[in-house]
Amino acid sequence: MTTGLVALFNISIELLFIYVTFLIINQIPFEHIVKNAKFVPILKLFLAIGLGFLVSSFLITFIQQVQDLHGIVQ
């Protein structure tokens, strides 16, 4: 793959996982946990960005390692 397509793939996967994580985190009632309710949206946003990026980085690294193993096996 060319560098531009790989970068586009990485960005789209990261944004997808951040969005999915945000949708999942919105279902958790943080209002009962956090004392100051005005910080709840910011907390949800930062958690979604962190977890979404972590999961997408894992997936991208996993795909790259499988591609590297494919070259070793053949």
CORZI-V516252 format. One record per helix or strand. SS is the DSSP state (~ for helix, > for strand). FROM is the first residue (numbers start at 0). TO is the last residue. If there is no record, write none. Layout:
BEGIN
ss:SS from:FROM to:TO
ss:SS from:FROM to:TO
END
This chain:
BEGIN
ss:~ from:2 to:24
ss:~ from:29 to:31
ss:~ from:36 to:72
END
